[in-house]
Amino acid sequence: MEAFLDVLNDAFPTIHTVIFAIGVVSNGGLIAASLKRTPRSLQAYAIMITIGACNDLVSVCTDFFTQQR
């Protein structure tokens, strides 16, 4: 069991970095799409999507910078 935990401890920064990259790319794409491609009829909804994506982007970044090493 200890050997598995040692392997998991060594793999944790890599797993965390991959999840960070996925979060940044997907939220960045969502922000870009909501700012550039939203029709006028859905503009109010796009504002909520953009704010939510920005909030999630900040959360992903702060989680990445506070990961335990």
N, CA, C and O atoms as a Maestro MAE file, in Angstrom:
{
 s_m_m2io_version
 :::
 2.0.0
}

f_m_ct {
 s_m_title
 :::
 protein
 m_atom[276] {
  # First column is atom index #
  i_m_mmod_type
  r_m_x_coord
  r_m_y_coord
  r_m_z_coord
  i_m_residue_number
  s_m_chain_name
  s_m_pdb_residue_name
  s_m_pdb_atom_name
  i_m_atomic_number
  :::
  1 25 0.824 -1.197 0.000 1 A "MET " " N  " 7
  2 3 0.000 0.000 0.000 1 A "MET " " CA " 6
  3 2 0.868 1.262 0.000 1 A "MET " " C  " 6
  4 15 0.539 2.256 -0.648 1 A "MET " " O  " 8
  5 25 1.968 1.206 0.729 2 A "GLU " " N  " 7
  6 3 2.854 2.375 0.776 2 A "GLU " " CA " 6
  7 2 3.510 2.640 -0.575 2 A "GLU " " C  " 6
  8 15 3.751 3.792 -0.934 2 A "GLU " " O  " 8
  9 25 3.795 1.595 -1.313 3 A "ALA " " N  " 7
  10 3 4.405 1.769 -2.632 3 A "ALA " " CA " 6
  11 2 3.434 2.471 -3.568 3 A "ALA " " C  " 6
  12 15 3.841 3.324 -4.357 3 A "ALA " " O  " 8
  13 25 2.137 2.118 -3.488 4 A "PHE " " N  " 7
  14 3 1.138 2.779 -4.312 4 A "PHE " " CA " 6
  15 2 1.035 4.255 -3.947 4 A "PHE " " C  " 6
  16 15 0.913 5.105 -4.828 4 A "PHE " " O  " 8
  17 25 1.083 4.558 -2.672 5 A "LEU " " N  " 7
  18 3 1.004 5.960 -2.249 5 A "LEU " " CA " 6
  19 2 2.231 6.744 -2.685 5 A "LEU " " C  " 6
  20 15 2.128 7.932 -2.992 5 A "LEU " " O  " 8
  21 25 3.388 6.097 -2.714 6 A "ASP " " N  " 7
  22 3 4.590 6.768 -3.206 6 A "ASP " " CA " 6
  23 2 4.472 7.078 -4.701 6 A "ASP " " C  " 6
  24 15 4.853 8.162 -5.144 6 A "ASP " " O  " 8
  25 25 3.947 6.133 -5.470 7 A "VAL " " N  " 7
  26 3 3.752 6.356 -6.904 7 A "VAL " " CA " 6
  27 2 2.736 7.469 -7.122 7 A "VAL " " C  " 6
  28 15 2.932 8.332 -7.977 7 A "VAL " " O  " 8
  29 25 1.656 7.451 -6.354 8 A "LEU " " N  " 7
  30 3 0.634 8.489 -6.468 8 A "LEU " " CA " 6
  31 2 1.193 9.851 -6.081 8 A "LEU " " C  " 6
  32 15 0.865 10.857 -6.709 8 A "LEU " " O  " 8
  33 25 2.019 9.891 -5.067 9 A "ASN " " N  " 7
  34 3 2.666 11.150 -4.659 9 A "ASN " " CA " 6
  35 2 3.561 11.693 -5.771 9 A "ASN " " C  " 6
  36 15 3.612 12.904 -5.986 9 A "ASN " " O  " 8
  37 25 4.257 10.820 -6.471 10 A "ASP " " N  " 7
  38 3 5.124 11.259 -7.564 10 A "ASP " " CA " 6
  39 2 4.325 11.702 -8.786 10 A "ASP " " C  " 6
  40 15 4.758 12.587 -9.524 10 A "ASP " " O  " 8
  41 25 3.163 11.091 -9.004 11 A "ALA " " N  " 7
  42 3 2.352 11.409 -10.179 11 A "ALA " " CA " 6
  43 2 1.432 12.603 -9.947 11 A "ALA " " C  " 6
  44 15 0.888 13.152 -10.905 11 A "ALA " " O  " 8
  45 25 1.250 13.008 -8.711 12 A "PHE " " N  " 7
  46 3 0.298 14.067 -8.399 12 A "PHE " " CA " 6
  47 2 0.569 15.382 -9.129 12 A "PHE " " C  " 6
  48 15 -0.379 15.955 -9.666 12 A "PHE " " O  " 8
  49 25 1.795 15.894 -9.184 13 A "PRO " " N  " 7
  50 3 2.020 17.143 -9.936 13 A "PRO " " CA " 6
  51 2 1.682 17.025 -11.422 13 A "PRO " " C  " 6
  52 15 1.182 17.980 -12.016 13 A "PRO " " O  " 8
  53 25 1.946 15.876 -12.022 14 A "THR " " N  " 7
  54 3 1.625 15.688 -13.432 14 A "THR " " CA " 6
  55 2 0.115 15.669 -13.646 14 A "THR " " C  " 6
  56 15 -0.389 16.313 -14.566 14 A "THR " " O  " 8
  57 25 -0.605 14.940 -12.809 15 A "ILE " " N  " 7
  58 3 -2.063 14.880 -12.902 15 A "ILE " " CA " 6
  59 2 -2.652 16.270 -12.705 15 A "ILE " " C  " 6
  60 15 -3.560 16.674 -13.431 15 A "ILE " " O  " 8
  61 25 -2.144 16.987 -11.737 16 A "HIS " " N  " 7
  62 3 -2.641 18.330 -11.432 16 A "HIS " " CA " 6
  63 2 -2.391 19.281 -12.612 16 A "HIS " " C  " 6
  64 15 -3.248 20.101 -12.941 16 A "HIS " " O  " 8
  65 25 -1.239 19.169 -13.232 17 A "THR " " N  " 7
  66 3 -0.910 20.023 -14.370 17 A "THR " " CA " 6
  67 2 -1.797 19.722 -15.571 17 A "THR " " C  " 6
  68 15 -2.219 20.643 -16.271 17 A "THR " " O  " 8
  69 25 -2.084 18.460 -15.817 18 A "VAL " " N  " 7
  70 3 -2.958 18.088 -16.936 18 A "VAL " " CA " 6
  71 2 -4.366 18.628 -16.710 18 A "VAL " " C  " 6
  72 15 -4.977 19.163 -17.635 18 A "VAL " " O  " 8
  73 25 -4.884 18.497 -15.497 19 A "ILE " " N  " 7
  74 3 -6.218 19.010 -15.186 19 A "ILE " " CA " 6
  75 2 -6.234 20.535 -15.283 19 A "ILE " " C  " 6
  76 15 -7.223 21.114 -15.731 19 A "ILE " " O  " 8
  77 25 -5.159 21.186 -14.872 20 A "PHE " " N  " 7
  78 3 -5.050 22.639 -15.001 20 A "PHE " " CA " 6
  79 2 -5.093 23.058 -16.469 20 A "PHE " " C  " 6
  80 15 -5.797 24.003 -16.824 20 A "PHE " " O  " 8
  81 25 -4.353 22.369 -17.310 21 A "ALA " " N  " 7
  82 3 -4.320 22.707 -18.737 21 A "ALA " " CA " 6
  83 2 -5.690 22.521 -19.384 21 A "ALA " " C  " 6
  84 15 -6.118 23.354 -20.184 21 A "ALA " " O  " 8
  85 25 -6.377 21.435 -19.044 22 A "ILE " " N  " 7
  86 3 -7.716 21.198 -19.578 22 A "ILE " " CA " 6
  87 2 -8.661 22.300 -19.126 22 A "ILE " " C  " 6
  88 15 -9.462 22.788 -19.923 22 A "ILE " " O  " 8
  89 25 -8.584 22.702 -17.858 23 A "GLY " " N  " 7
  90 3 -9.453 23.754 -17.334 23 A "GLY " " CA " 6
  91 2 -9.199 25.100 -17.978 23 A "GLY " " C  " 6
  92 15 -10.143 25.825 -18.291 23 A "GLY " " O  " 8
  93 25 -7.940 25.444 -18.179 24 A "VAL " " N  " 7
  94 3 -7.607 26.741 -18.783 24 A "VAL " " CA " 6
  95 2 -8.053 26.794 -20.242 24 A "VAL " " C  " 6
  96 15 -8.629 27.788 -20.683 24 A "VAL " " O  " 8
  97 25 -7.789 25.732 -20.983 25 A "VAL " " N  " 7
  98 3 -8.158 25.711 -22.398 25 A "VAL " " CA " 6
  99 2 -9.675 25.743 -22.570 25 A "VAL " " C  " 6
  100 15 -10.192 26.500 -23.392 25 A "VAL " " O  " 8
  101 25 -10.385 24.928 -21.800 26 A "SER " " N  " 7
  102 3 -11.841 24.876 -21.970 26 A "SER " " CA " 6
  103 2 -12.510 26.164 -21.520 26 A "SER " " C  " 6
  104 15 -13.432 26.634 -22.185 26 A "SER " " O  " 8
  105 25 -12.076 26.746 -20.417 27 A "ASN " " N  " 7
  106 3 -12.668 28.004 -19.963 27 A "ASN " " CA " 6
  107 2 -12.268 29.170 -20.862 27 A "ASN " " C  " 6
  108 15 -13.078 30.065 -21.105 27 A "ASN " " O  " 8
  109 25 -11.051 29.174 -21.353 28 A "GLY " " N  " 7
  110 3 -10.641 30.210 -22.299 28 A "GLY " " CA " 6
  111 2 -11.443 30.139 -23.581 28 A "GLY " " C  " 6
  112 15 -11.840 31.170 -24.125 28 A "GLY " " O  " 8
  113 25 -11.688 28.926 -24.073 29 A "GLY " " N  " 7
  114 3 -12.509 28.758 -25.258 29 A "GLY " " CA " 6
  115 2 -13.949 29.185 -25.031 29 A "GLY " " C  " 6
  116 15 -14.573 29.774 -25.913 29 A "GLY " " O  " 8
  117 25 -14.473 28.890 -23.857 30 A "LEU " " N  " 7
  118 3 -15.839 29.295 -23.536 30 A "LEU " " CA " 6
  119 2 -15.963 30.812 -23.450 30 A "LEU " " C  " 6
  120 15 -16.949 31.382 -23.916 30 A "LEU " " O  " 8
  121 25 -14.973 31.465 -22.860 31 A "ILE " " N  " 7
  122 3 -14.989 32.930 -22.778 31 A "ILE " " CA " 6
  123 2 -14.900 33.531 -24.175 31 A "ILE " " C  " 6
  124 15 -15.647 34.454 -24.502 31 A "ILE " " O  " 8
  125 25 -13.999 33.019 -24.993 32 A "ALA " " N  " 7
  126 3 -13.854 33.541 -26.354 32 A "ALA " " CA " 6
  127 2 -15.130 33.330 -27.166 32 A "ALA " " C  " 6
  128 15 -15.559 34.227 -27.893 32 A "ALA " " O  " 8
  129 25 -15.727 32.172 -27.047 33 A "ALA " " N  " 7
  130 3 -16.953 31.892 -27.796 33 A "ALA " " CA " 6
  131 2 -18.107 32.754 -27.323 33 A "ALA " " C  " 6
  132 15 -18.897 33.231 -28.137 33 A "ALA " " O  " 8
  133 25 -18.218 32.962 -26.015 34 A "SER " " N  " 7
  134 3 -19.340 33.764 -25.510 34 A "SER " " CA " 6
  135 2 -19.165 35.244 -25.850 34 A "SER " " C  " 6
  136 15 -20.156 35.965 -25.970 34 A "SER " " O  " 8
  137 25 -17.932 35.708 -26.004 35 A "LEU " " N  " 7
  138 3 -17.718 37.109 -26.357 35 A "LEU " " CA " 6
  139 2 -17.834 37.356 -27.859 35 A "LEU " " C  " 6
  140 15 -18.296 38.418 -28.274 35 A "LEU " " O  " 8
  141 25 -17.420 36.389 -28.678 36 A "LYS " " N  " 7
  142 3 -17.359 36.609 -30.124 36 A "LYS " " CA " 6
  143 2 -18.579 36.099 -30.893 36 A "LYS " " C  " 6
  144 15 -18.962 36.700 -31.896 36 A "LYS " " O  " 8
  145 25 -19.188 35.020 -30.449 37 A "ARG " " N  " 7
  146 3 -20.177 34.318 -31.266 37 A "ARG " " CA " 6
  147 2 -21.592 34.323 -30.700 37 A "ARG " " C  " 6
  148 15 -22.419 33.524 -31.140 37 A "ARG " " O  " 8
  149 25 -21.896 35.183 -29.752 38 A "THR " " N  " 7
  150 3 -23.223 35.179 -29.153 38 A "THR " " CA " 6
  151 2 -24.190 36.046 -29.953 38 A "THR " " C  " 6
  152 15 -23.885 37.204 -30.239 38 A "THR " " O  " 8
  153 25 -25.347 35.503 -30.317 39 A "PRO " " N  " 7
  154 3 -26.347 36.329 -31.003 39 A "PRO " " CA " 6
  155 2 -26.935 37.367 -30.054 39 A "PRO " " C  " 6
  156 15 -26.885 37.207 -28.834 39 A "PRO " " O  " 8
  157 25 -27.482 38.410 -30.614 40 A "ARG " " N  " 7
  158 3 -28.048 39.501 -29.811 40 A "ARG " " CA " 6
  159 2 -29.154 39.011 -28.881 40 A "ARG " " C  " 6
  160 15 -29.291 39.515 -27.766 40 A "ARG " " O  " 8
  161 25 -29.935 38.048 -29.320 41 A "SER " " N  " 7
  162 3 -31.056 37.580 -28.499 41 A "SER " " CA " 6
  163 2 -30.601 36.855 -27.234 41 A "SER " " C  " 6
  164 15 -31.376 36.737 -26.285 41 A "SER " " O  " 8
  165 25 -29.365 36.371 -27.202 42 A "LEU " " N  " 7
  166 3 -28.848 35.648 -26.038 42 A "LEU " " CA " 6
  167 2 -27.756 36.427 -25.300 42 A "LEU " " C  " 6
  168 15 -26.978 35.836 -24.550 42 A "LEU " " O  " 8
  169 25 -27.693 37.716 -25.499 43 A "GLN " " N  " 7
  170 3 -26.614 38.525 -24.924 43 A "GLN " " CA " 6
  171 2 -26.614 38.493 -23.393 43 A "GLN " " C  " 6
  172 15 -25.547 38.423 -22.782 43 A "GLN " " O  " 8
  173 25 -27.792 38.543 -22.765 44 A "ALA " " N  " 7
  174 3 -27.853 38.514 -21.298 44 A "ALA " " CA " 6
  175 2 -27.356 37.175 -20.765 44 A "ALA " " C  " 6
  176 15 -26.671 37.126 -19.744 44 A "ALA " " O  " 8
  177 25 -27.692 36.111 -21.443 45 A "TYR " " N  " 7
  178 3 -27.230 34.794 -21.037 45 A "TYR " " CA " 6
  179 2 -25.720 34.664 -21.235 45 A "TYR " " C  " 6
  180 15 -25.053 34.009 -20.435 45 A "TYR " " O  " 8
  181 25 -25.177 35.270 -22.276 46 A "ALA " " N  " 7
  182 3 -23.735 35.210 -22.537 46 A "ALA " " CA " 6
  183 2 -22.942 35.909 -21.440 46 A "ALA " " C  " 6
  184 15 -21.821 35.509 -21.124 46 A "ALA " " O  " 8
  185 25 -23.528 36.954 -20.861 47 A "ILE " " N  " 7
  186 3 -22.854 37.641 -19.752 47 A "ILE " " CA " 6
  187 2 -22.709 36.694 -18.569 47 A "ILE " " C  " 6
  188 15 -21.655 36.649 -17.934 47 A "ILE " " O  " 8
  189 25 -23.760 35.939 -18.269 48 A "MET " " N  " 7
  190 3 -23.691 34.981 -17.156 48 A "MET " " CA " 6
  191 2 -22.698 33.863 -17.453 48 A "MET " " C  " 6
  192 15 -21.979 33.422 -16.557 48 A "MET " " O  " 8
  193 25 -22.651 33.404 -18.690 49 A "ILE " " N  " 7
  194 3 -21.694 32.360 -19.072 49 A "ILE " " CA " 6
  195 2 -20.263 32.879 -18.935 49 A "ILE " " C  " 6
  196 15 -19.390 32.169 -18.435 49 A "ILE " " O  " 8
  197 25 -20.024 34.106 -19.376 50 A "THR " " N  " 7
  198 3 -18.685 34.686 -19.310 50 A "THR " " CA " 6
  199 2 -18.232 34.863 -17.869 50 A "THR " " C  " 6
  200 15 -17.090 34.549 -17.534 50 A "THR " " O  " 8
  201 25 -19.116 35.364 -17.015 51 A "ILE " " N  " 7
  202 3 -18.757 35.559 -15.606 51 A "ILE " " CA " 6
  203 2 -18.489 34.219 -14.935 51 A "ILE " " C  " 6
  204 15 -17.549 34.096 -14.149 51 A "ILE " " O  " 8
  205 25 -19.304 33.216 -15.237 52 A "GLY " " N  " 7
  206 3 -19.078 31.879 -14.676 52 A "GLY " " CA " 6
  207 2 -17.771 31.276 -15.138 52 A "GLY " " C  " 6
  208 15 -17.056 30.662 -14.347 52 A "GLY " " O  " 8
  209 25 -17.447 31.444 -16.416 53 A "ALA " " N  " 7
  210 3 -16.194 30.907 -16.948 53 A "ALA " " CA " 6
  211 2 -14.987 31.635 -16.352 53 A "ALA " " C  " 6
  212 15 -13.968 31.009 -16.062 53 A "ALA " " O  " 8
  213 25 -15.100 32.962 -16.168 54 A "CYS " " N  " 7
  214 3 -14.011 33.716 -15.530 54 A "CYS " " CA " 6
  215 2 -13.809 33.260 -14.093 54 A "CYS " " C  " 6
  216 15 -12.677 33.111 -13.635 54 A "CYS " " O  " 8
  217 25 -14.900 33.041 -13.392 55 A "ASN " " N  " 7
  218 3 -14.821 32.557 -12.018 55 A "ASN " " CA " 6
  219 2 -14.150 31.187 -11.967 55 A "ASN " " C  " 6
  220 15 -13.298 30.951 -11.110 55 A "ASN " " O  " 8
  221 25 -14.517 30.294 -12.861 56 A "ASP " " N  " 7
  222 3 -13.919 28.970 -12.914 56 A "ASP " " CA " 6
  223 2 -12.453 29.041 -13.322 56 A "ASP " " C  " 6
  224 15 -11.639 28.264 -12.823 56 A "ASP " " O  " 8
  225 25 -12.107 29.948 -14.211 57 A "LEU " " N  " 7
  226 3 -10.712 30.126 -14.628 57 A "LEU " " CA " 6
  227 2 -9.849 30.592 -13.456 57 A "LEU " " C  " 6
  228 15 -8.738 30.096 -13.266 57 A "LEU " " O  " 8
  229 25 -10.348 31.530 -12.683 58 A "VAL " " N  " 7
  230 3 -9.615 31.988 -11.496 58 A "VAL " " CA " 6
  231 2 -9.472 30.845 -10.491 58 A "VAL " " C  " 6
  232 15 -8.418 30.683 -9.876 58 A "VAL " " O  " 8
  233 25 -10.522 30.063 -10.329 59 A "SER " " N  " 7
  234 3 -10.475 28.926 -9.409 59 A "SER " " CA " 6
  235 2 -9.446 27.890 -9.842 59 A "SER " " C  " 6
  236 15 -8.708 27.363 -9.009 59 A "SER " " O  " 8
  237 25 -9.392 27.595 -11.132 60 A "VAL " " N  " 7
  238 3 -8.420 26.630 -11.652 60 A "VAL " " CA " 6
  239 2 -6.993 27.147 -11.448 60 A "VAL " " C  " 6
  240 15 -6.104 26.389 -11.059 60 A "VAL " " O  " 8
  241 25 -6.781 28.424 -11.708 61 A "CYS " " N  " 7
  242 3 -5.435 29.005 -11.553 61 A "CYS " " CA " 6
  243 2 -4.996 29.017 -10.101 61 A "CYS " " C  " 6
  244 15 -3.852 28.670 -9.806 61 A "CYS " " O  " 8
  245 25 -5.864 29.404 -9.193 62 A "THR " " N  " 7
  246 3 -5.481 29.437 -7.782 62 A "THR " " CA " 6
  247 2 -5.266 28.026 -7.250 62 A "THR " " C  " 6
  248 15 -4.396 27.813 -6.405 62 A "THR " " O  " 8
  249 25 -6.040 27.062 -7.729 63 A "ASP " " N  " 7
  250 3 -5.833 25.679 -7.317 63 A "ASP " " CA " 6
  251 2 -4.489 25.181 -7.813 63 A "ASP " " C  " 6
  252 15 -3.796 24.464 -7.091 63 A "ASP " " O  " 8
  253 25 -4.106 25.543 -9.024 64 A "PHE " " N  " 7
  254 3 -2.814 25.111 -9.559 64 A "PHE " " CA " 6
  255 2 -1.654 25.712 -8.762 64 A "PHE " " C  " 6
  256 15 -0.671 25.026 -8.480 64 A "PHE " " O  " 8
  257 25 -1.770 26.993 -8.399 65 A "PHE " " N  " 7
  258 3 -0.670 27.645 -7.704 65 A "PHE " " CA " 6
  259 2 -0.581 27.270 -6.234 65 A "PHE " " C  " 6
  260 15 0.444 27.520 -5.601 65 A "PHE " " O  " 8
  261 25 -1.628 26.677 -5.677 66 A "THR " " N  " 7
  262 3 -1.591 26.279 -4.271 66 A "THR " " CA " 6
  263 2 -1.497 24.771 -4.095 66 A "THR " " C  " 6
  264 15 -1.713 24.264 -2.994 66 A "THR " " O  " 8
  265 25 -1.179 24.049 -5.160 67 A "GLN " " N  " 7
  266 3 -1.063 22.591 -5.017 67 A "GLN " " CA " 6
  267 2 0.107 22.250 -4.108 67 A "GLN " " C  " 6
  268 15 1.135 22.928 -4.113 67 A "GLN " " O  " 8
  269 25 -0.064 21.204 -3.338 68 A "GLN " " N  " 7
  270 3 1.000 20.787 -2.431 68 A "GLN " " CA " 6
  271 2 2.052 20.014 -3.199 68 A "GLN " " C  " 6
  272 15 1.739 19.184 -4.053 68 A "GLN " " O  " 8
  273 25 3.287 20.296 -2.885 69 A "ARG " " N  " 7
  274 3 4.388 19.627 -3.587 69 A "ARG " " CA " 6
  275 2 5.146 18.757 -2.629 69 A "ARG " " C  " 6
  276 15 6.113 18.105 -3.021 69 A "ARG " " O  " 8
  :::
 }
 m_bond[275] {
  # First column is bond index #
  i_m_from
  i_m_to
  i_m_order
  :::
  1 1 2 1
  2 2 3 1
  3 3 4 2
  4 3 5 1
  5 5 6 1
  6 6 7 1
  7 7 8 2
  8 7 9 1
  9 9 10 1
  10 10 11 1
  11 11 12 2
  12 11 13 1
  13 13 14 1
  14 14 15 1
  15 15 16 2
  16 15 17 1
  17 17 18 1
  18 18 19 1
  19 19 20 2
  20 19 21 1
  21 21 22 1
  22 22 23 1
  23 23 24 2
  24 23 25 1
  25 25 26 1
  26 26 27 1
  27 27 28 2
  28 27 29 1
  29 29 30 1
  30 30 31 1
  31 31 32 2
  32 31 33 1
  33 33 34 1
  34 34 35 1
  35 35 36 2
  36 35 37 1
  37 37 38 1
  38 38 39 1
  39 39 40 2
  40 39 41 1
  41 41 42 1
  42 42 43 1
  43 43 44 2
  44 43 45 1
  45 45 46 1
  46 46 47 1
  47 47 48 2
  48 47 49 1
  49 49 50 1
  50 50 51 1
  51 51 52 2
  52 51 53 1
  53 53 54 1
  54 54 55 1
  55 55 56 2
  56 55 57 1
  57 57 58 1
  58 58 59 1
  59 59 60 2
  60 59 61 1
  61 61 62 1
  62 62 63 1
  63 63 64 2
  64 63 65 1
  65 65 66 1
  66 66 67 1
  67 67 68 2
  68 67 69 1
  69 69 70 1
  70 70 71 1
  71 71 72 2
  72 71 73 1
  73 73 74 1
  74 74 75 1
  75 75 76 2
  76 75 77 1
  77 77 78 1
  78 78 79 1
  79 79 80 2
  80 79 81 1
  81 81 82 1
  82 82 83 1
  83 83 84 2
  84 83 85 1
  85 85 86 1
  86 86 87 1
  87 87 88 2
  88 87 89 1
  89 89 90 1
  90 90 91 1
  91 91 92 2
  92 91 93 1
  93 93 94 1
  94 94 95 1
  95 95 96 2
  96 95 97 1
  97 97 98 1
  98 98 99 1
  99 99 100 2
  100 99 101 1
  101 101 102 1
  102 102 103 1
  103 103 104 2
  104 103 105 1
  105 105 106 1
  106 106 107 1
  107 107 108 2
  108 107 109 1
  109 109 110 1
  110 110 111 1
  111 111 112 2
  112 111 113 1
  113 113 114 1
  114 114 115 1
  115 115 116 2
  116 115 117 1
  117 117 118 1
  118 118 119 1
  119 119 120 2
  120 119 121 1
  121 121 122 1
  122 122 123 1
  123 123 124 2
  124 123 125 1
  125 125 126 1
  126 126 127 1
  127 127 128 2
  128 127 129 1
  129 129 130 1
  130 130 131 1
  131 131 132 2
  132 131 133 1
  133 133 134 1
  134 134 135 1
  135 135 136 2
  136 135 137 1
  137 137 138 1
  138 138 139 1
  139 139 140 2
  140 139 141 1
  141 141 142 1
  142 142 143 1
  143 143 144 2
  144 143 145 1
  145 145 146 1
  146 146 147 1
  147 147 148 2
  148 147 149 1
  149 149 150 1
  150 150 151 1
  151 151 152 2
  152 151 153 1
  153 153 154 1
  154 154 155 1
  155 155 156 2
  156 155 157 1
  157 157 158 1
  158 158 159 1
  159 159 160 2
  160 159 161 1
  161 161 162 1
  162 162 163 1
  163 163 164 2
  164 163 165 1
  165 165 166 1
  166 166 167 1
  167 167 168 2
  168 167 169 1
  169 169 170 1
  170 170 171 1
  171 171 172 2
  172 171 173 1
  173 173 174 1
  174 174 175 1
  175 175 176 2
  176 175 177 1
  177 177 178 1
  178 178 179 1
  179 179 180 2
  180 179 181 1
  181 181 182 1
  182 182 183 1
  183 183 184 2
  184 183 185 1
  185 185 186 1
  186 186 187 1
  187 187 188 2
  188 187 189 1
  189 189 190 1
  190 190 191 1
  191 191 192 2
  192 191 193 1
  193 193 194 1
  194 194 195 1
  195 195 196 2
  196 195 197 1
  197 197 198 1
  198 198 199 1
  199 199 200 2
  200 199 201 1
  201 201 202 1
  202 202 203 1
  203 203 204 2
  204 203 205 1
  205 205 206 1
  206 206 207 1
  207 207 208 2
  208 207 209 1
  209 209 210 1
  210 210 211 1
  211 211 212 2
  212 211 213 1
  213 213 214 1
  214 214 215 1
  215 215 216 2
  216 215 217 1
  217 217 218 1
  218 218 219 1
  219 219 220 2
  220 219 221 1
  221 221 222 1
  222 222 223 1
  223 223 224 2
  224 223 225 1
  225 225 226 1
  226 226 227 1
  227 227 228 2
  228 227 229 1
  229 229 230 1
  230 230 231 1
  231 231 232 2
  232 231 233 1
  233 233 234 1
  234 234 235 1
  235 235 236 2
  236 235 237 1
  237 237 238 1
  238 238 239 1
  239 239 240 2
  240 239 241 1
  241 241 242 1
  242 242 243 1
  243 243 244 2
  244 243 245 1
  245 245 246 1
  246 246 247 1
  247 247 248 2
  248 247 249 1
  249 249 250 1
  250 250 251 1
  251 251 252 2
  252 251 253 1
  253 253 254 1
  254 254 255 1
  255 255 256 2
  256 255 257 1
  257 257 258 1
  258 258 259 1
  259 259 260 2
  260 259 261 1
  261 261 262 1
  262 262 263 1
  263 263 264 2
  264 263 265 1
  265 265 266 1
  266 266 267 1
  267 267 268 2
  268 267 269 1
  269 269 270 1
  270 270 271 1
  271 271 272 2
  272 271 273 1
  273 273 274 1
  274 274 275 1
  275 275 276 2
  :::
 }
}
